[in-house]
């Protein structure tokens, strides 16, 4: 990924986390890069490949189901590209497999494309799933805060 694509991705993730904090854990970047230009990089790539890394995986995956035109899709893949950028062959191949498996793959060229795509996707996510995820988010935050309070009081020597 080049620098401009990285900046775009960072902007998109920051917007998503601010706009949809309850869904933030479901938008992930599958770390899959590596230049392969040094021995250390090639070794690391070999380890990642053995662990399951696949060439062409998109920059972001949103693990929320959404219904469009009567079909339910399990995941949204988002590949960041500049206005002039194009997909590598491995990315095109991955897109073909991903869509054949029943998910949606989009190339995102700017923050507005990302916002529209995500808002449309989430607008079509079943309400009961959004509620379940939001409730899980609240519970996780409450549990995290309780652990932090417990740790704080332990440090202070209080119960």
Residue, then its C-alpha position, 0 to 999 in steps of 0.5 A: x500500500x502506498x502512502x496516499x492509500x495509507x492516509x486514506x485508510x487511516x482517515x476512513x478508520x478514524x471516521x468509522x470509529x467516531x461515527x460507529x464506536x459500537x461497531x469499531x471492533x468489526x472493522x478490521x485491517x488484516x495485516x498482510x503486507x510486507x515488501x519482501x525486499x530484505x531477508x527479514x521481510x522475506x522471512x516474515x512473509x514466509x511465516x505469515x503465509x504459513x499462518x494463513x496470509x493470502x495475497x490480494x486480501x483487501x485493506x479493510x473488512x467489515x464483519x457485519x451482515x447486510x441485505x441488498x436486493x433480497x440477498x444477505x451478504x456476510x461481509x464487506x471488503x474495502x480496498x483503498x486506492x488513489x484516484x489513479x491506483x489500480x488493483x494488482x492481479x492478486x487483488x482482482x483474483x481475491x475479489x473474484x473469490x470473495x464475491x463468489x463466496x457471497x460477499x461484497x468487495x468495493x474499491x474505495x478512492x476517497x473518504x466520501x466513497x467510504x462514507x457512502x458505502x458504509x452508511x449504505x451497508x449499515x442502513x441495510x444491516x438487520x435492526x436486531x443485529x445492530x441492537x445485539x452488537x450495540x448491547x455487546x459493545x455496552x457490556x464490553x465497556x462496562x466490564x472493561x471499566x470494572x476491570x480498570x476500577x478493580x486494578x486502580x483500587x488494587x494499586x491503591x491497596x483498597x478493595 
